[in-house]
Amino acid sequence: MAARSRSETFLVTADKDGERTRRPDQLIVEEPLTVQLDGVAVTTTMRTPGHDFELAVGFCHTEGLLAGSPVTTVRYCAEGSAVGSEFNVVTVETGGLAPTPRPRLGTTTSSCGLCGNDAIDELCDRLQILPDVPPIPPTVLCTVPDLVRVGQDLFEVTGSVHAAAAFGADGTILLTREDVGRHNAVDKVIGKMLLDGNLPATGLGLFVSGRASFELVQKAWAAGFCTLIAVSAPTALAVHTARRAGLVLAGFVRGDRLNLYSPERPSPERLSPERLEPEPLP
């Protein structure tokens, strides 16, 4: 199957100091993807085409829809041809072993995910506190954003996509995915790891561009990551959730500095006092 186009070229007018020129500009593609589990539609999300099977599997896993059931098949379109649905419907099959899912209402946009206190409590209540593992040193965490940036090919072209990456305790980047939605990028990473048999991600870290929202913390928790780092700030709910999970959460990871938000009182080996100074807002 031919690769889907992930960017589209437009002819635009550029204005600099009152002088206008016409030039091509590449923009990221954003299309709806409907995810089905055993033939039941569970969500429609706005995403950048590419790694759609990983996105669908990752979503089903982090939402708790699989309930531990193994994925047997992933394919485009449950009924009819994939071409007929423009490759925008993906079916995840467990052979009926997964519980009958309750579909989300409406469309998940590229900028947000779930909402509602009941949904939040349900997602967290099914998860266990993460195991205690040796912490990844702050000096290693600070190297990750620049290493991920090297693999952000879509961002290099369009400047308008988020990235998520799994990394080892030594800072090695294991897997990077990009998408117009940061939660989609995370689901693509987690889906790939599940399909490869690499979950739970015990001892590994997850990087996200932008802020760290509750949903990203919950997804990292569901996948078993021990650490989540972001280049911007977390939300208050994200911090509360990370502390509940036993997940290390760091924000403003830039250059040689970061802010540690979880655990609440880090041990000396997790972070030295001088690194706990508040980062000024950009």
Phi and psi restraints in degrees (value plus and minus 20) as a CYANA .aco file:
   2 ALA   PHI     -86.6   -46.6
   2 ALA   PSI     126.2   166.2
   3 ALA   PHI     -87.3   -47.3
   3 ALA   PSI     118.7   158.7
   4 ARG   PHI     -92.6   -52.6
   4 ARG   PSI     126.7   166.7
   5 SER   PHI     -93.4   -53.4
   5 SER   PSI     111.0   151.0
   6 ARG   PHI    -126.1   -86.1
   6 ARG   PSI     -26.7    13.3
   7 SER   PHI    -163.6  -123.6
   7 SER   PSI     138.5   178.5
   8 GLU   PHI    -153.6  -113.6
   8 GLU   PSI     117.4   157.4
   9 THR   PHI    -113.0   -73.0
   9 THR   PSI     110.5   150.5
  10 PHE   PHI    -140.6  -100.6
  10 PHE   PSI     129.5   169.5
  11 LEU   PHI    -111.6   -71.6
  11 LEU   PSI      99.7   139.7
  12 VAL   PHI    -142.6  -102.6
  12 VAL   PSI     145.3   185.3
  13 THR   PHI    -122.5   -82.5
  13 THR   PSI      99.4   139.4
  14 ALA   PHI    -120.3   -80.3
  14 ALA   PSI     112.9   152.9
  15 ASP   PHI    -138.4   -98.4
  15 ASP   PSI     100.3   140.3
  16 LYS   PHI    -154.8  -114.8
  16 LYS   PSI      96.0   136.0
  17 ASP   PHI      34.9    74.9
  17 ASP   PSI      17.7    57.7
  18 GLY   PHI      63.5   103.5
  18 GLY   PSI     -26.7    13.3
  19 GLU   PHI    -118.0   -78.0
  19 GLU   PSI     105.5   145.5
  20 ARG   PHI    -126.0   -86.0
  20 ARG   PSI     117.4   157.4
  21 THR   PHI    -155.6  -115.6
  21 THR   PSI     134.3   174.3
  22 ARG   PHI    -121.2   -81.2
  22 ARG   PSI     112.6   152.6
  23 ARG   PHI    -172.1  -132.1
  23 ARG   PSI     137.5   177.5
  24 PRO   PHI     -97.7   -57.7
  24 PRO   PSI     127.0   167.0
  25 ASP   PHI    -160.5  -120.5
  25 ASP   PSI     111.3   151.3
  26 GLN   PHI    -113.3   -73.3
  26 GLN   PSI     107.3   147.3
  27 LEU   PHI    -134.7   -94.7
  27 LEU   PSI     128.0   168.0
  28 ILE   PHI     -91.8   -51.8
  28 ILE   PSI     123.8   163.8
  29 VAL   PHI    -105.1   -65.1
  29 VAL   PSI     117.9   157.9
  30 GLU   PHI    -150.6  -110.6
  30 GLU   PSI      98.0   138.0
  31 GLU   PHI    -157.0  -117.0
  31 GLU   PSI     135.3   175.3
  32 PRO   PHI     -95.9   -55.9
  32 PRO   PSI     123.0   163.0
  33 LEU   PHI    -147.6  -107.6
  33 LEU   PSI     101.4   141.4
  34 THR   PHI    -113.3   -73.3
  34 THR   PSI     107.8   147.8
  35 VAL   PHI    -125.1   -85.1
  35 VAL   PSI     108.8   148.8
  36 GLN   PHI    -136.4   -96.4
  36 GLN   PSI     123.0   163.0
  37 LEU   PHI    -139.5   -99.5
  37 LEU   PSI      95.5   135.5
  38 ASP   PHI      30.8    70.8
  38 ASP   PSI      21.3    61.3
  39 GLY   PHI      67.2   107.2
  39 GLY   PSI     -22.8    17.2
  40 VAL   PHI    -125.8   -85.8
  40 VAL   PSI     104.2   144.2
  41 ALA   PHI     -88.3   -48.3
  41 ALA   PSI     106.9   146.9
  42 VAL   PHI    -130.9   -90.9
  42 VAL   PSI     -43.9    -3.9
  43 THR   PHI    -187.6  -147.6
  43 THR   PSI     139.2   179.2
  44 THR   PHI    -146.6  -106.6
  44 THR   PSI     103.2   143.2
  45 THR   PHI    -142.2  -102.2
  45 THR   PSI     126.2   166.2
  46 MET   PHI    -105.2   -65.2
  46 MET   PSI     100.0   140.0
  47 ARG   PHI    -160.7  -120.7
  47 ARG   PSI     148.7   188.7
  48 THR   PHI    -108.4   -68.4
  48 THR   PSI     105.3   145.3
  49 PRO   PHI     -75.3   -35.3
  49 PRO   PSI     126.5   166.5
  50 GLY   PHI     102.5   142.5
  50 GLY   PSI     114.5   154.5
  51 HIS   PHI      37.2    77.2
  51 HIS   PSI      17.7    57.7
  52 ASP   PHI     -84.7   -44.7
  52 ASP   PSI     -56.7   -16.7
  53 PHE   PHI     -84.0   -44.0
  53 PHE   PSI     -61.3   -21.3
  54 GLU   PHI     -83.2   -43.2
  54 GLU   PSI     -62.2   -22.2
  55 LEU   PHI     -80.4   -40.4
  55 LEU   PSI     -66.6   -26.6
  56 ALA   PHI     -83.9   -43.9
  56 ALA   PSI     -64.8   -24.8
  57 VAL   PHI     -86.9   -46.9
  57 VAL   PSI     -62.6   -22.6
  58 GLY   PHI     -82.1   -42.1
  58 GLY   PSI     -61.6   -21.6
  59 PHE   PHI     -81.7   -41.7
  59 PHE   PSI     -68.1   -28.1
  60 CYS   PHI     -80.9   -40.9
  60 CYS   PSI     -56.6   -16.6
  61 HIS   PHI     -90.4   -50.4
  61 HIS   PSI     -70.8   -30.8
  62 THR   PHI     -90.0   -50.0
  62 THR   PSI     -43.5    -3.5
  63 GLU   PHI    -102.7   -62.7
  63 GLU   PSI     -24.7    15.3
  64 GLY   PHI      58.1    98.1
  64 GLY   PSI      -6.8    33.2
  65 LEU   PHI     -93.2   -53.2
  65 LEU   PSI     -49.1    -9.1
  66 LEU   PHI     -95.3   -55.3
  66 LEU   PSI     -49.4    -9.4
  67 ALA   PHI      31.4    71.4
  67 ALA   PSI      19.2    59.2
  68 GLY   PHI      63.8   103.8
  68 GLY   PSI     -22.1    17.9
  69 SER   PHI     -94.3   -54.3
  69 SER   PSI     117.2   157.2
  70 PRO   PHI     -92.2   -52.2
  70 PRO   PSI     125.8   165.8
  71 VAL   PHI    -102.6   -62.6
  71 VAL   PSI     105.8   145.8
  72 THR   PHI    -117.4   -77.4
  72 THR   PSI     -54.5   -14.5
  73 THR   PHI    -170.4  -130.4
  73 THR   PSI     124.6   164.6
  74 VAL   PHI    -152.8  -112.8
  74 VAL   PSI     109.8   149.8
  75 ARG   PHI    -173.6  -133.6
  75 ARG   PSI     142.9   182.9
  76 TYR   PHI     -98.9   -58.9
  76 TYR   PSI     114.1   154.1
  77 CYS   PHI      41.4    81.4
  77 CYS   PSI      96.3   136.3
  78 ALA   PHI     -93.5   -53.5
  78 ALA   PSI     -54.1   -14.1
  79 GLU   PHI    -149.3  -109.3
  79 GLU   PSI     118.4   158.4
  80 GLY   PHI      60.4   100.4
  80 GLY   PSI    -185.2  -145.2
  81 SER   PHI    -115.0   -75.0
  81 SER   PSI     132.9   172.9
  82 ALA   PHI     -84.2   -44.2
  82 ALA   PSI     -55.6   -15.6
  83 VAL   PHI     -83.5   -43.5
  83 VAL   PSI     -58.5   -18.5
  84 GLY   PHI     -82.4   -42.4
  84 GLY   PSI     -51.5   -11.5
  85 SER   PHI    -115.4   -75.4
  85 SER   PSI     -12.2    27.8
  86 GLU   PHI      37.3    77.3
  86 GLU   PSI      12.6    52.6
  87 PHE   PHI      36.8    76.8
  87 PHE   PSI      13.6    53.6
  88 ASN   PHI    -134.5   -94.5
  88 ASN   PSI      -3.6    36.4
  89 VAL   PHI    -153.1  -113.1
  89 VAL   PSI     104.4   144.4
  90 VAL   PHI    -142.1  -102.1
  90 VAL   PSI     113.5   153.5
  91 THR   PHI    -130.7   -90.7
  91 THR   PSI     106.4   146.4
  92 VAL   PHI    -122.9   -82.9
  92 VAL   PSI     106.0   146.0
  93 GLU   PHI    -133.6   -93.6
  93 GLU   PSI     117.0   157.0
  94 THR   PHI    -142.3  -102.3
  94 THR   PSI     -10.3    29.7
  95 GLY   PHI      48.9    88.9
  95 GLY   PSI       4.4    44.4
  96 GLY   PHI      62.3   102.3
  96 GLY   PSI     -13.6    26.4
  97 LEU   PHI     -96.9   -56.9
  97 LEU   PSI     -50.2   -10.2
  98 ALA   PHI     -92.7   -52.7
  98 ALA   PSI     127.7   167.7
  99 PRO   PHI     -79.6   -39.6
  99 PRO   PSI     132.0   172.0
 100 THR   PHI     -80.2   -40.2
 100 THR   PSI     100.1   140.1
 101 PRO   PHI     -96.2   -56.2
 101 PRO   PSI     133.6   173.6
 102 ARG   PHI    -120.7   -80.7
 102 ARG   PSI      93.6   133.6
 103 PRO   PHI     -88.9   -48.9
 103 PRO   PSI     128.1   168.1
 104 ARG   PHI     -90.7   -50.7
 104 ARG   PSI     128.9   168.9
 105 LEU   PHI    -112.9   -72.9
 105 LEU   PSI     115.4   155.4
 106 GLY   PHI      64.7   104.7
 106 GLY   PSI    -192.1  -152.1
 107 THR   PHI    -128.9   -88.9
 107 THR   PSI     114.4   154.4
 108 THR   PHI    -100.6   -60.6
 108 THR   PSI     100.3   140.3
 109 THR   PHI     -96.5   -56.5
 109 THR   PSI     151.1   191.1
 110 SER   PHI     -93.1   -53.1
 110 SER   PSI     -31.6     8.4
 111 SER   PHI    -127.2   -87.2
 111 SER   PSI     -28.2    11.8
 112 CYS   PHI    -168.0  -128.0
 112 CYS   PSI     146.2   186.2
 113 GLY   PHI    -142.7  -102.7
 113 GLY   PSI    -142.4  -102.4
 114 LEU   PHI     -95.9   -55.9
 114 LEU   PSI     146.5   186.5
 115 CYS   PHI    -172.5  -132.5
 115 CYS   PSI     143.2   183.2
 116 GLY   PHI      85.3   125.3
 116 GLY   PSI     109.8   149.8
 117 ASN   PHI     -83.2   -43.2
 117 ASN   PSI     -57.3   -17.3
 118 ASP   PHI     -82.1   -42.1
 118 ASP   PSI     -61.9   -21.9
 119 ALA   PHI     -85.6   -45.6
 119 ALA   PSI     -59.9   -19.9
 120 ILE   PHI     -82.7   -42.7
 120 ILE   PSI     -67.8   -27.8
 121 ASP   PHI     -82.9   -42.9
 121 ASP   PSI     -60.1   -20.1
 122 GLU   PHI     -84.2   -44.2
 122 GLU   PSI     -61.4   -21.4
 123 LEU   PHI     -85.7   -45.7
 123 LEU   PSI     -59.6   -19.6
 124 CYS   PHI     -99.4   -59.4
 124 CYS   PSI     -55.8   -15.8
 125 ASP   PHI     -84.1   -44.1
 125 ASP   PSI     -45.3    -5.3
 126 ARG   PHI    -104.3   -64.3
 126 ARG   PSI     -26.4    13.6
 127 LEU   PHI    -120.5   -80.5
 127 LEU   PSI     126.8   166.8
 128 GLN   PHI    -116.6   -76.6
 128 GLN   PSI     132.3   172.3
 129 ILE   PHI     -77.9   -37.9
 129 ILE   PSI     117.1   157.1
 130 LEU   PHI     -86.2   -46.2
 130 LEU   PSI     127.5   167.5
 131 PRO   PHI     -87.5   -47.5
 131 PRO   PSI     131.2   171.2
 132 ASP   PHI     -98.1   -58.1
 132 ASP   PSI     100.4   140.4
 133 VAL   PHI    -147.9  -107.9
 133 VAL   PSI     140.4   180.4
 134 PRO   PHI     -77.1   -37.1
 134 PRO   PSI     112.2   152.2
 135 PRO   PHI     -89.7   -49.7
 135 PRO   PSI     129.2   169.2
 136 ILE   PHI    -100.3   -60.3
 136 ILE   PSI     105.0   145.0
 137 PRO   PHI     -79.0   -39.0
 137 PRO   PSI     123.5   163.5
 138 PRO   PHI     -75.8   -35.8
 138 PRO   PSI     -55.0   -15.0
 139 THR   PHI     -82.9   -42.9
 139 THR   PSI     -51.4   -11.4
 140 VAL   PHI     -95.0   -55.0
 140 VAL   PSI     -64.8   -24.8
 141 LEU   PHI     -77.0   -37.0
 141 LEU   PSI     -58.0   -18.0
 142 CYS   PHI     -88.0   -48.0
 142 CYS   PSI     -39.6     0.4
 143 THR   PHI    -104.0   -64.0
 143 THR   PSI     -37.6     2.4
 144 VAL   PHI     -84.5   -44.5
 144 VAL   PSI     -67.2   -27.2
 145 PRO   PHI     -74.8   -34.8
 145 PRO   PSI     -62.9   -22.9
 146 ASP   PHI     -87.1   -47.1
 146 ASP   PSI     -54.9   -14.9
 147 LEU   PHI     -88.5   -48.5
 147 LEU   PSI     -59.1   -19.1
 148 VAL   PHI     -86.7   -46.7
 148 VAL   PSI     -59.1   -19.1
 149 ARG   PHI     -76.3   -36.3
 149 ARG   PSI     -53.2   -13.2
 150 VAL   PHI     -81.4   -41.4
 150 VAL   PSI     -51.9   -11.9
 151 GLY   PHI    -116.6   -76.6
 151 GLY   PSI     -10.3    29.7
 152 GLN   PHI    -110.6   -70.6
 152 GLN   PSI      52.7    92.7
 153 ASP   PHI     -84.8   -44.8
 153 ASP   PSI     -61.2   -21.2
 154 LEU   PHI     -87.4   -47.4
 154 LEU   PSI     -58.8   -18.8
 155 PHE   PHI     -84.8   -44.8
 155 PHE   PSI     -57.0   -17.0
 156 GLU   PHI     -80.8   -40.8
 156 GLU   PSI     -56.0   -16.0
 157 VAL   PHI    -104.4   -64.4
 157 VAL   PSI     -61.4   -21.4
 158 THR   PHI    -130.1   -90.1
 158 THR   PSI     -47.4    -7.4
 159 GLY   PHI      49.8    89.8
 159 GLY   PSI      -0.7    39.3
 160 SER   PHI    -161.6  -121.6
 160 SER   PSI      12.2    52.2
 161 VAL   PHI    -149.4  -109.4
 161 VAL   PSI     136.7   176.7
 162 HIS   PHI    -114.4   -74.4
 162 HIS   PSI     141.3   181.3
 163 ALA   PHI    -149.3  -109.3
 163 ALA   PSI     129.1   169.1
 164 ALA   PHI    -154.2  -114.2
 164 ALA   PSI     126.1   166.1
 165 ALA   PHI    -169.7  -129.7
 165 ALA   PSI     122.1   162.1
 166 ALA   PHI    -114.6   -74.6
 166 ALA   PSI     119.9   159.9
 167 PHE   PHI    -160.7  -120.7
 167 PHE   PSI     134.7   174.7
 168 GLY   PHI    -105.2   -65.2
 168 GLY   PSI     155.9   195.9
 169 ALA   PHI     -85.3   -45.3
 169 ALA   PSI     -38.5     1.5
 170 ASP   PHI    -116.7   -76.7
 170 ASP   PSI     -15.4    24.6
 171 GLY   PHI      71.2   111.2
 171 GLY   PSI     -21.4    18.6
 172 THR   PHI     -84.9   -44.9
 172 THR   PSI     109.6   149.6
 173 ILE   PHI     -99.5   -59.5
 173 ILE   PSI      98.8   138.8
 174 LEU   PHI    -112.6   -72.6
 174 LEU   PSI     -49.7    -9.7
 175 LEU   PHI    -186.5  -146.5
 175 LEU   PSI     112.7   152.7
 176 THR   PHI    -149.4  -109.4
 176 THR   PSI     118.0   158.0
 177 ARG   PHI    -155.1  -115.1
 177 ARG   PSI     127.4   167.4
 178 GLU   PHI    -143.0  -103.0
 178 GLU   PSI     129.0   169.0
 179 ASP   PHI    -184.2  -144.2
 179 ASP   PSI     137.0   177.0
 180 VAL   PHI     -84.5   -44.5
 180 VAL   PSI     -44.5    -4.5
 181 GLY   PHI    -129.0   -89.0
 181 GLY   PSI     108.6   148.6
 182 ARG   PHI     -84.9   -44.9
 182 ARG   PSI     -55.9   -15.9
 183 HIS   PHI     -87.7   -47.7
 183 HIS   PSI     -51.2   -11.2
 184 ASN   PHI     -87.1   -47.1
 184 ASN   PSI     -62.3   -22.3
 185 ALA   PHI     -79.8   -39.8
 185 ALA   PSI     -60.8   -20.8
 186 VAL   PHI     -85.4   -45.4
 186 VAL   PSI     -64.9   -24.9
 187 ASP   PHI     -81.4   -41.4
 187 ASP   PSI     -55.4   -15.4
 188 LYS   PHI     -85.1   -45.1
 188 LYS   PSI     -60.9   -20.9
 189 VAL   PHI     -83.6   -43.6
 189 VAL   PSI     -68.5   -28.5
 190 ILE   PHI     -86.8   -46.8
 190 ILE   PSI     -60.2   -20.2
 191 GLY   PHI     -81.9   -41.9
 191 GLY   PSI     -62.3   -22.3
 192 LYS   PHI     -81.6   -41.6
 192 LYS   PSI     -62.9   -22.9
 193 MET   PHI     -86.6   -46.6
 193 MET   PSI     -58.3   -18.3
 194 LEU   PHI     -85.6   -45.6
 194 LEU   PSI     -66.0   -26.0
 195 LEU   PHI     -82.7   -42.7
 195 LEU   PSI     -50.0   -10.0
 196 ASP   PHI    -107.3   -67.3
 196 ASP   PSI     -21.1    18.9
 197 GLY   PHI      56.9    96.9
 197 GLY   PSI       7.5    47.5
 198 ASN   PHI    -129.0   -89.0
 198 ASN   PSI       3.8    43.8
 199 LEU   PHI    -134.7   -94.7
 199 LEU   PSI     127.3   167.3
 200 PRO   PHI     -92.4   -52.4
 200 PRO   PSI     135.6   175.6
 201 ALA   PHI    -108.8   -68.8
 201 ALA   PSI      28.4    68.4
 202 THR   PHI     -80.0   -40.0
 202 THR   PSI     109.4   149.4
 203 GLY   PHI      64.2   104.2
 203 GLY   PSI     -24.0    16.0
 204 LEU   PHI    -122.0   -82.0
 204 LEU   PSI     143.1   183.1
 205 GLY   PHI    -134.1   -94.1
 205 GLY   PSI     136.7   176.7
 206 LEU   PHI    -143.4  -103.4
 206 LEU   PSI     107.5   147.5
 207 PHE   PHI    -122.8   -82.8
 207 PHE   PSI     119.8   159.8
 208 VAL   PHI    -153.4  -113.4
 208 VAL   PSI     121.0   161.0
 209 SER   PHI    -101.5   -61.5
 209 SER   PSI     133.7   173.7
 210 GLY   PHI      59.1    99.1
 210 GLY   PSI    -173.2  -133.2
 211 ARG   PHI    -103.0   -63.0
 211 ARG   PSI     146.5   186.5
 212 ALA   PHI    -128.8   -88.8
 212 ALA   PSI      83.3   123.3
 213 SER   PHI    -108.2   -68.2
 213 SER   PSI     152.0   192.0
 214 PHE   PHI     -74.6   -34.6
 214 PHE   PSI     -65.4   -25.4
 215 GLU   PHI     -80.9   -40.9
 215 GLU   PSI     -57.7   -17.7
 216 LEU   PHI     -90.3   -50.3
 216 LEU   PSI     -57.7   -17.7
 217 VAL   PHI     -82.5   -42.5
 217 VAL   PSI     -64.4   -24.4
 218 GLN   PHI     -82.9   -42.9
 218 GLN   PSI     -60.2   -20.2
 219 LYS   PHI     -86.6   -46.6
 219 LYS   PSI     -62.2   -22.2
 220 ALA   PHI     -81.5   -41.5
 220 ALA   PSI     -61.7   -21.7
 221 TRP   PHI     -81.8   -41.8
 221 TRP   PSI     -68.2   -28.2
 222 ALA   PHI     -81.3   -41.3
 222 ALA   PSI     -51.1   -11.1
 223 ALA   PHI    -106.0   -66.0
 223 ALA   PSI     -30.5     9.5
 224 GLY   PHI      68.9   108.9
 224 GLY   PSI      -7.0    33.0
 225 PHE   PHI     -84.7   -44.7
 225 PHE   PSI     127.4   167.4
 226 CYS   PHI    -112.5   -72.5
 226 CYS   PSI     -39.2     0.8
 227 THR   PHI    -162.3  -122.3
 227 THR   PSI     119.9   159.9
 228 LEU   PHI    -148.6  -108.6
 228 LEU   PSI     106.7   146.7
 229 ILE   PHI    -144.1  -104.1
 229 ILE   PSI     126.4   166.4
 230 ALA   PHI    -157.1  -117.1
 230 ALA   PSI     132.3   172.3
 231 VAL   PHI    -100.3   -60.3
 231 VAL   PSI     -35.1     4.9
 232 SER   PHI    -139.7   -99.7
 232 SER   PSI    -186.9  -146.9
 233 ALA   PHI    -101.2   -61.2
 233 ALA   PSI     136.9   176.9
 234 PRO   PHI    -108.2   -68.2
 234 PRO   PSI     146.6   186.6
 235 THR   PHI    -105.7   -65.7
 235 THR   PSI     145.2   185.2
 236 ALA   PHI     -81.9   -41.9
 236 ALA   PSI     -62.5   -22.5
 237 LEU   PHI     -85.2   -45.2
 237 LEU   PSI     -54.5   -14.5
 238 ALA   PHI     -82.0   -42.0
 238 ALA   PSI     -60.9   -20.9
 239 VAL   PHI     -86.8   -46.8
 239 VAL   PSI     -66.2   -26.2
 240 HIS   PHI     -78.2   -38.2
 240 HIS   PSI     -61.3   -21.3
 241 THR   PHI     -89.8   -49.8
 241 THR   PSI     -61.1   -21.1
 242 ALA   PHI     -82.2   -42.2
 242 ALA   PSI     -61.7   -21.7
 243 ARG   PHI     -86.3   -46.3
 243 ARG   PSI     -56.8   -16.8
 244 ARG   PHI     -84.4   -44.4
 244 ARG   PSI     -56.9   -16.9
 245 ALA   PHI    -101.2   -61.2
 245 ALA   PSI     -40.9    -0.9
 246 GLY   PHI      59.9    99.9
 246 GLY   PSI       7.2    47.2
 247 LEU   PHI    -117.6   -77.6
 247 LEU   PSI     110.5   150.5
 248 VAL   PHI     -90.9   -50.9
 248 VAL   PSI     106.5   146.5
 249 LEU   PHI    -147.4  -107.4
 249 LEU   PSI     100.9   140.9
 250 ALA   PHI    -144.6  -104.6
 250 ALA   PSI     119.4   159.4
 251 GLY   PHI    -145.5  -105.5
 251 GLY   PSI     152.5   192.5
 252 PHE   PHI      31.0    71.0
 252 PHE   PSI      22.5    62.5
 253 VAL   PHI    -100.1   -60.1
 253 VAL   PSI      76.3   116.3
 254 ARG   PHI    -163.1  -123.1
 254 ARG   PSI     111.0   151.0
 255 GLY   PHI      42.9    82.9
 255 GLY   PSI    -140.7  -100.7
 256 ASP   PHI    -130.8   -90.8
 256 ASP   PSI       1.4    41.4
 257 ARG   PHI    -150.3  -110.3
 257 ARG   PSI     137.0   177.0
 258 LEU   PHI    -180.6  -140.6
 258 LEU   PSI     142.1   182.1
 259 ASN   PHI    -131.4   -91.4
 259 ASN   PSI     110.9   150.9
 260 LEU   PHI    -119.4   -79.4
 260 LEU   PSI     100.0   140.0
 261 TYR   PHI    -123.8   -83.8
 261 TYR   PSI     -43.0    -3.0
 262 SER   PHI    -167.5  -127.5
 262 SER   PSI     114.9   154.9
 263 PRO   PHI     -90.2   -50.2
 263 PRO   PSI     146.4   186.4
 264 GLU   PHI     -84.4   -44.4
 264 GLU   PSI     -61.0   -21.0
 265 ARG   PHI    -146.2  -106.2
 265 ARG   PSI      69.1   109.1
 266 PRO   PHI     -88.0   -48.0
 266 PRO   PSI     125.9   165.9
 267 SER   PHI     -92.2   -52.2
 267 SER   PSI     138.8   178.8
 268 PRO   PHI     -74.7   -34.7
 268 PRO   PSI     -53.6   -13.6
 269 GLU   PHI     -94.9   -54.9
 269 GLU   PSI     -36.8     3.2
 270 ARG   PHI     -97.9   -57.9
 270 ARG   PSI     -60.8   -20.8
 271 LEU   PHI    -179.9  -139.9
 271 LEU   PSI     113.1   153.1
 272 SER   PHI     -97.9   -57.9
 272 SER   PSI     132.7   172.7
 273 PRO   PHI     -75.1   -35.1
 273 PRO   PSI     -57.9   -17.9
 274 GLU   PHI     -86.3   -46.3
 274 GLU   PSI     -39.6     0.4
 275 ARG   PHI    -106.0   -66.0
 275 ARG   PSI     -21.9    18.1
 276 LEU   PHI    -112.6   -72.6
 276 LEU   PSI     -16.5    23.5
 277 GLU   PHI     -85.6   -45.6
 277 GLU   PSI     117.6   157.6
 278 PRO   PHI     -79.8   -39.8
 278 PRO   PSI     121.0   161.0
 279 GLU   PHI    -107.6   -67.6
 279 GLU   PSI     108.2   148.2
 280 PRO   PHI     -82.8   -42.8
 280 PRO   PSI     126.6   166.6
 281 LEU   PHI     -85.3   -45.3
 281 LEU   PSI     122.5   162.5
